[in-house]
Amino acid sequence: MGGHRENDAAAGDAALLRSVAAGDASALAVLYDRHAGWLHARLTRRCADPEVVREVLQDTFVTVWRSAAGHRGQEAGGWLWTIAGRRLVDARRAQERAARTENLPAPPAVAPSAEDRVLTALEYGDVGTALDRISPELREVLRATVVDGLTTRETARLLGIPEGTVKSRAVRARAELRAALAQLNPAPTGGPA
């Protein structure tokens, strides 16, 4: 029963994106109303600066307006989050560049939080490399449930798939991630002791 609503929402999002691609501003408004809330919540988990979060959210939907024709039919929520995540990285890089170019003394160094260190390791370390090697639908489930800390129900709603599918993809994703990590860091074979 819930699966029908999720499938209807996914089909509705696809139709909205086609309308946005054709220049329909009201379709963009509906898409915004449907997705801005959870995007804002996820961005806030990654960035404590509310102004940056607002700018990234706005940039996300400007990008959707400009590139809706390039949407390849994947689930709209995952596509929107990919755009928002990239805009957040861009915003952070712009802030860093601005801080370097100003002649003002640098702000005192703040030790990165444990969460920031884990997210950096996820993005740039072996885990990030291994994540890039697993299929996108499995990677999105892991990012939503592990990195963003969403529940199975929230992940299902975000990705537009049934909760059972989230659970089975999470199991497969962990297995594929272990295999990818094992390829990156093979266990030493028994040699002379």
C-alpha positions as CSV (number, residue, x, y, z in Angstrom):
1,M,0.0,0.0,0.0
2,G,2.8,2.5,1.0
3,G,4.8,1.3,-2.0
4,H,2.1,2.6,-4.3
5,R,2.4,6.1,-2.8
6,E,6.2,6.0,-3.1
7,N,5.9,4.9,-6.7
8,D,3.4,7.6,-7.4
9,A,5.7,10.2,-5.8
10,A,8.6,9.0,-7.9
11,A,6.5,9.1,-11.0
12,G,5.2,12.6,-9.9
13,D,8.7,13.8,-9.4
14,A,9.8,12.6,-12.8
15,A,6.8,14.4,-14.4
16,L,7.7,17.5,-12.4
17,L,11.3,17.4,-13.6
18,R,10.1,17.1,-17.2
19,S,7.9,20.1,-16.7
20,V,10.8,22.0,-15.1
21,A,13.0,21.1,-18.1
22,A,10.2,22.6,-20.3
23,G,10.4,25.9,-18.3
24,D,7.4,25.4,-16.0
25,A,8.2,27.5,-12.9
26,S,5.2,26.2,-11.0
27,A,6.5,22.7,-11.4
28,L,9.8,23.8,-9.8
29,A,7.7,25.3,-6.9
30,V,5.9,22.0,-6.3
31,L,9.3,20.1,-6.5
32,Y,10.7,22.6,-4.0
33,D,7.8,22.2,-1.6
34,R,8.1,18.5,-1.8
35,H,11.8,18.2,-1.2
36,A,13.2,21.4,0.4
37,G,12.4,20.3,4.0
38,W,14.3,17.1,4.0
39,L,17.2,18.7,2.0
40,H,17.4,21.5,4.5
41,A,17.5,18.9,7.4
42,R,20.3,16.9,5.7
43,L,22.3,20.0,4.9
44,T,22.0,21.2,8.5
45,R,23.5,17.9,9.7
46,R,26.5,18.6,7.5
47,C,26.9,22.3,8.0
48,A,26.2,24.4,11.2
49,D,26.1,27.7,9.4
50,P,22.4,28.4,8.6
51,E,23.3,31.1,6.0
52,V,25.4,28.6,4.1
53,V,22.6,26.0,4.3
54,R,20.1,28.5,2.9
55,E,22.4,29.5,0.0
56,V,23.2,25.8,-0.8
57,L,19.5,25.0,-0.8
58,Q,18.8,27.9,-3.1
59,D,21.7,27.0,-5.4
60,T,20.4,23.4,-5.5
61,F,17.1,24.5,-6.9
62,V,18.7,27.0,-9.3
63,T,20.8,24.1,-10.6
64,V,17.6,21.9,-10.9
65,W,16.0,24.7,-12.9
66,R,19.0,24.9,-15.2
67,S,19.7,21.2,-15.6
68,A,16.4,19.4,-15.3
69,A,16.7,18.4,-18.9
70,G,19.8,16.4,-18.0
71,H,18.0,14.3,-15.3
72,R,18.5,10.7,-16.4
73,G,15.4,9.2,-14.8
74,Q,17.1,8.2,-11.5
75,E,15.1,8.8,-8.3
76,A,14.7,12.5,-7.9
77,G,15.5,12.6,-4.2
78,G,18.9,11.0,-4.7
79,W,19.6,13.3,-7.6
80,L,18.6,16.4,-5.6
81,W,20.8,15.3,-2.7
82,T,23.8,14.7,-5.1
83,I,23.3,18.3,-6.3
84,A,23.0,19.7,-2.8
85,G,26.0,17.8,-1.5
86,R,28.1,19.1,-4.4
87,R,26.9,22.7,-3.8
88,L,27.8,22.3,-0.1
89,V,31.3,21.2,-1.0
90,D,31.5,24.1,-3.5
91,A,30.4,26.6,-0.8
92,R,33.0,25.3,1.7
93,R,35.7,25.6,-0.9
94,A,34.6,29.1,-1.7
95,Q,34.8,30.1,2.0
96,E,38.3,28.6,2.3
97,R,39.4,30.5,-0.8
98,A,38.0,33.7,0.5
99,A,39.7,33.2,3.8
100,R,43.0,32.6,2.1
101,T,42.8,35.6,-0.1
102,E,41.9,38.1,2.6
103,N,44.8,39.8,4.4
104,L,43.1,39.3,7.7
105,P,44.7,37.1,10.2
106,A,43.3,33.6,9.9
107,P,40.7,32.6,12.5
108,P,42.0,30.5,15.2
109,A,42.3,26.9,14.2
110,V,39.4,24.8,15.5
111,A,40.1,21.1,15.8
112,P,37.7,19.2,13.5
113,S,34.9,17.4,15.3
114,A,34.9,13.6,15.3
115,E,32.0,13.8,12.8
116,D,34.0,16.0,10.5
117,R,37.0,13.6,10.7
118,V,34.8,10.6,9.9
119,L,33.1,12.4,7.0
120,T,36.5,13.4,5.6
121,A,37.7,9.8,5.9
122,L,34.5,8.6,4.2
123,E,34.9,11.0,1.3
124,Y,38.7,10.9,0.8
125,G,40.0,7.7,2.5
126,D,39.8,4.0,1.6
127,V,36.1,3.9,2.7
128,G,35.3,6.7,0.2
129,T,37.2,4.9,-2.6
130,A,35.4,1.6,-1.7
131,L,32.0,3.4,-1.6
132,D,32.7,4.7,-5.1
133,R,33.2,1.1,-6.3
134,I,29.7,-0.2,-5.2
135,S,26.6,0.4,-7.2
136,P,24.9,3.8,-6.8
137,E,21.6,2.5,-5.4
138,L,23.5,0.7,-2.7
139,R,25.8,3.6,-2.0
140,E,22.8,6.0,-1.5
141,V,21.3,3.6,1.0
142,L,24.5,3.5,3.0
143,R,25.0,7.2,2.9
144,A,21.5,7.9,4.1
145,T,21.5,5.3,6.9
146,V,25.1,5.4,8.0
147,V,26.5,8.8,7.2
148,D,23.3,10.8,7.6
149,G,21.9,8.6,10.3
150,L,18.4,8.3,8.8
151,T,16.1,5.6,9.9
152,T,14.9,2.9,7.5
153,R,11.6,4.7,7.1
154,E,13.2,8.1,6.5
155,T,15.6,6.5,4.0
156,A,12.7,4.8,2.2
157,R,10.9,8.1,1.9
158,L,14.0,9.9,0.8
159,L,14.9,7.4,-1.9
160,G,11.3,6.6,-2.9
161,I,11.7,2.9,-2.3
162,P,9.9,0.5,0.1
163,E,11.4,0.0,3.6
164,G,12.1,-3.7,2.8
165,T,14.2,-2.7,-0.2
166,V,16.2,-0.3,2.1
167,K,16.9,-3.1,4.4
168,S,18.0,-5.6,1.7
169,R,20.1,-3.0,-0.1
170,A,21.8,-2.1,3.2
171,V,22.8,-5.7,3.7
172,R,24.1,-6.0,0.1
173,A,25.8,-2.6,0.4
174,R,27.7,-3.7,3.5
175,A,28.8,-6.9,1.9
176,E,29.9,-5.1,-1.3
177,L,31.7,-2.4,0.8
178,R,33.6,-5.1,2.7
179,A,34.6,-6.8,-0.5
180,A,35.8,-3.4,-2.0
181,L,37.7,-2.6,1.1
182,A,39.3,-6.1,1.0
183,Q,40.5,-5.4,-2.6
184,L,42.0,-2.1,-1.5
185,N,43.7,-3.5,1.6
186,P,44.3,-7.2,0.9
187,A,45.0,-9.2,4.0
188,P,48.6,-10.4,4.1
189,T,49.0,-14.0,3.0
190,G,50.6,-16.3,5.4
191,G,54.4,-16.0,4.9
192,P,57.4,-16.9,7.0
193,A,56.8,-16.0,10.6
